[in-house]
Amino acid sequence: MLQLKHHQRRGRGLYTTRKVLAGETVFQEDPMLLLVAQSMAQQACANCLKLITPQRGPFPCSACQQSCFCSSACQASANAHPEVHGEQICRGYAALASAAGLTAEELDQGRFLLHALQLRGLHLAAADPRYGKLLQLEGQPTAADLAAAAHIGAVLQPTLASSSAAGCSTPDSDPASNTDRAQLSPAGSTDTYTPATPATAAAAAAVSPPSLEEVATLLRKEQLNSYGILGPNEARGERRLRGSAVYIDASMVNHECTPTAARFDAFDSDAPGSTRVSFRALHDLPEGTEVTQSYCPLNWSYADRQQQCNDVYGFSCSCSRCQAVPNTYNLPVNSAPDDPPYEDTYVHLYLLKYLCPVPECYGTLAPTEPGSTAAECNVCGGLRTDAQFLADLDKDQAM
């Protein structure tokens, strides 16, 4: 259904190889890395990111006191996998919590590094391919990344020095060489990795620590490619960040201000695969259409959308919606737009159809399945029927 192609300005992207129907799941994927934000350490499961409730946990980690679990099964699973909540991650969590002078952002970055570097050690010890896939994601370190790596690394150095994550690649053991991203993984597929055992962890612990540049590279790749996982709506529509996840194929989905797909997840579901992410087509997608998502709420202004894209992801959006804003859009030298600017009427109708009408939700509506007469919000989970949309359209046109 999908293939990976390179676009002159947007870089790598996913494109349909056949017609995709509105409401069809374009692809779904399990996470490669999953971690809880420091501020939610006692409120979300460190294994599956479910919110802790009186019916679910808490099962705290007595060693680091910086994580908890929604069930004894989740705790046992996490403890059995060094990259989830093994001894070194547990020690690293405690070191971060006791460190002075780290911002909330740096605490979360430190947590990510602990998990990513565990994958590094497992690659060297057991040919685990996940670290190579992580390195092949977009992103090169900036001066700010190098500074952050030095600051956070000073806190984590004692942990990393004896960690199963502490490894450095050699010419014969290049983590990135084990992964060929020319072919996209089949929808819903997961890789099979070498099981983590005490022996593999011990073997990885014998190698030297990562360089500052490598740590900075990891921070940049996390910034550009990880997905923030939000909690439920709070007062005034605000939603707290419960954690983040890295999905390899989903990281290839580019931004557009009028996207062709919406991302859905169900972290608080009790059904199997609750950490899986899926992308659902908003409307019919002809063969060769790029699968895109919006990196910000659909109703944000041009200025806010551009600031989000620039400040967080390091690019200026040049989609057809942004081109339509007078006296603001400038094409690069010797280039031309892929599509003409959208008319205001089209953008207005697009937002009316696909922006969730629930006040202060700001989610995106997508048909529940092909042929469905109802659309589901990817944030609040609310449903709107086609009849309700037509009624809203009549009200809008009467204004």
Secondary structure, DSSP 4 states (H G I P E B T S, - for coil): -EEEEEETTTEEEEEESS-B-TT-EEEEE--SEEEE-GGGTTTBBTTT-PBPBTTB--EE-TTTSS-EESSHHHHHHHHH-HHHH-HHHHHHHHHHHH-SS--HHHHHHHHHHHHHHHHHHHHHHH--THHHHHHTSS----HHHHHHHHHHHHHHHHHHHTSTT----BTTB-GGGG--TTSPPPTT-----PPP-HHHHHHHTTSPPPPHHHHHHHHHHHHHH-EEEEEEE-GGG-EEEEEEEE-TTGGG-EE-SS-SEEEE--TT--STTTT-EEEEESS-B-TTPBPEE-SS-TT--HHHHHHHIIIIIS-----HHHHTSTTT--PPTT---SSPPPPHHHHHHHHHHHB--STTT--BEEESSTT-SEEEETTT--EEEHHHHHHHHHHHHH-
